Amino acid sequence: MKTDLTSSTCQPVIPAAVDQMAERYRLIDGLRRLADFLEANPALPTAFSEAAVTYFPEGTDDDATRSEVDRIASLMDASPHSEAGGEHYVVAQDFGPVSYRAVAITAARMARRYAAQTYADSVVPDQVPHAS
């Protein structure tokens, strides 16, 4: 078992946590490489005005997913807030046009989204419009 030497309490790192940290480091590395690439290639267009890294707590228990957003908010020293009529519980930190967000979406909202997606292949337009 590995030990997390960055923690003041030196907690053991379980294999799942090691995998999560590897994914985290890959994301951070990719963001840095993207920033370097865009900076080195100023002629490349950037078709967006904002970019976000968004974390969605897993699970269907609204209290548990909101608690996870509260936990993240305390790590960020930030206050969560509700959006989308209370169906999204969000904490965010902005870095100019780039942000980190943790979002808990209510189980009811996710169920409505899933239900709407079940019709996605049922509606087929007669013609596909083309841009002029």
Secondary structure by P-SEA (a helix, b strand, c coil): ccccccccccccccaaaaaaaaaaaaaaaaaaaaaaaaaaccccccccccccbbbbbbcccaaaaaaaaaaaaaaacbbbbbccccccccccccccccbbbbbbbcaaaaaaaaaaaccccccccccccccc
